[in-house]
Amino acid sequence: MPNVSFTYDRDKDVWCLLNKGKSSNNSQTATKTYGDLVSRCGENPTAEQTSTFIDEYIKDKGINIPGLCEKFEQDWLPIEKEYHRRAERVFGATLKDDVTAYITVNNRCPYNIKDNYFFVSAFNAFARRTVAHELWHFYTWKRFGADVEERLGKQKYNDIKESLTVLLNSECADLFPEGVNDVGYPQHQDLRKKVVQTWNKTKDIEDVWGACEEYYDLSKNRTDKRN
């Protein structure tokens, strides 16, 4: 079972804000923090400008980085073992390498499976939903991986793996605070419904993935008929 360690790295934070603040694979909308950066530094801010902005932003917002690292760790640790037990049951896969969670002033939290890290926003009230969501992507990759992504293409793989996080709402609901769930992106809502329907029928992640691939074929056919 991998351990998640919470830490802060200025260079990582600069990268996150510059590369995932303006837009991402799933949203073309800039984050609030990136908007604040542009308001202060102008369009196309440099890494140096961003680093200075982050210093001032942390001070202005009263962000206590060491305190957040401790707070997020204390929030995640009580559910860590049970979360992994359930994720392993769903995916039939095991994660072995420890993972680093980098705190960021950005409101968007990308991940890197190759280098075993993801981001957690400093503005989160707690860490467990973000950690559970990001690690779900790690489990997805462990089960299906590069071969499937190459066959489907990055966009379809992305849409399916994002849609699979809807299963957190049934398999891990009691591990989150009351009223907290994994909402997903607007463009994935129909696919997320397909995930839930198939999972409720078979409880087999391979069946779920197959249904998602079938969904794409059916969606394409519907589009072709309209055209």
N, C-alpha and C positions, 0 to 999 in steps of 0.2 A: 504494500500500500504506500503510495507516495505521500510525502509530507509537503504541505504548502507553507512556505515562509514568506512573510510580508516585509517588504523593505522599500527603500526609495533610492532612485538613481537619477541624477539631474539630466544626464545625457539621454536616458530612456524617456524621461518626461518631455524633453524638448522634441525628441523624435515623434512621440505619440501626438503631441499637439500639432506639429507641423504636417505630419503625414496622415493623421486620422481626424484632425479637427475640422478641416474644411468640408470633407466628404468621406464616405467609406463605400465598401462594396454594397451595402444594404441601404444607404441613405445618402442623398445628395445635399442634405441640409447641414449647414455648419453648426457645430456645437456652440453653446453659450460662451464657453471660455475662449474658443477660437474667435468668436465675434468680438469679445473684449480685447483680445490680442490685436486684431486688425484695427479696432477703434483707436488703440493707443499707438500702434506702430505702423499702420498703413497696410495696404495690400502687399502680399509676398514678403512677409517679415523674414529676416535672416535668423539663423540659429543663435547668433550672439544676441540679437534683439529679443528673441524668444526666451533665452536663458535669463536675461535681465528682467523681462516681464514676469517670469515665473517667480523670481526672488521677491519682487514687489507684490505680486498677487498673493503669495503665501503669507506675507506679512500683513497685507491689507485685510485679508479674509480671516486672519487669526488661525491659520491651519497649523496644528501641532503634529508634525510628521511622526516623531517617535511615539506620541500618544496614539495616533491612528494605527500605527503598526501593531501596537499592543492591543488596542481595541478590536481590530479586525481579527487578530489571532485568537483572542478570547471568544469572539463570536463564532469562528469557524471550528475550532478544536472540538467542542462538545458534540458536533454532528459528523465529524470527519469520517470516523470508522463506519458508521451506519450508512452514510452517503455512498462510500465506496462499495460497501456490501451490496447495496441496491443497484448501483450502476453496473457492477460486475454481473449481477443477475440479469439485467436488461440486455446488456451487450455481449455477454459471454466472453468478455475480454478483461484483462488485468493491466493496469498501469504500474510500472515499476520505478520510474525515475521521479525524483523529487521535483517539485515545480516552484518557481518563484512568482510571487504576485507583487508587481511594482505599483506603488501608489502614484497616481497622476492627477494633475489639476484639470485634466480634460474630462469631459462628460461622456466620452466614448471609450470603450475598453477593448482594444484588439488583443489578439493572442498570437503566439508563435510556438507551434508544436515542436518544430525541429530543435529549438533552443530551450524548450520547456519553461516558458513564462507567459504570463498574461498581465493585463493591467486591471486595477481596481480604482475607481474614482474616489478622490478624497472627499467628495460630497455625498457619498453613500452613507446612509444611516447605519448600515451594517454590511458585512461582507458576504454572508453565506449565499445569497441568491446569485450574486455575480460569480463567485467561485464555482458554485454548482453548475451554472450555465456554461462557463468557459471550460470546465473539466468535462462536461458532457460532449463538447466538441473533440476533446482529446480521446475520449472513449469511442466516439464515432469514427475517428481516424484510425484508431487501433483495430476496430472491427472491419472497416471497409477500405480505408486507405487510398494510397496513390493509384493503384490499378483502377479502382472504380472512378476516381476523379479524372483520370486520363480518358477512360471510356466515355464518361458522360460530359466532360468538359467542366471547367472551373465554376461556371455560373450555375449549372444544374446541381452540381455537388454542393455548392454553397447554399442554394435554396433548400435542399433536402436536409442538410445538417442543421441549418437554422430552424427548420420546421420540427425536427426531432426533439428540440428542447421543450416542446409542449408536454412531453411525457413527464417532465419534472412536476407538473401540476397534479399528476395522479400518483406517481411513484415516490415523490419526495415532499408532498404537500405539508405533511406534519413536521417536516424539518425546518420549515420557514415560519416567520412570524405570521400571525393571523391576518388574513386579507392580502398577503403578498403572493403573487404568482408570476409565472413567466408569460409575458404578453405576446412577444414576438413582433415582427414587422408587418405593416398592413398588407404588403404584397404577398405574404406567405399564409394568410389566414385560411384560404381554401385548402392549401396543402396540409396545413396543421390539422384541419378537420379530418382529412384523409388519414393522417397518422393516427389520430385518436380512434377513429372507426376501426381501422385494421388492427391496432393494438388490442382494443377491447375484444375483438373476435378471437385472435389467435395467441396473443402474448408472445409473439415471435418477431424479433427485430428484423430478421431476413424477410419475413412476409411484409412488414411495414415498408422496408426499403423497396421491395418489389412493387408494392402498391404505389409508392411515390414515383417510380419510374413509369409505371403504367399511367399515372395521372398526367405526366408530361406528354405521353403519346396521345392520350385522349384529348388533352387540351389542344395539342397541335392539330388533331383531326377536326375539332370543332372550329378552330381558326381557319383551316383550309376550306371547310364547307361554307363559311361565311364569306370568303373571298371569291 
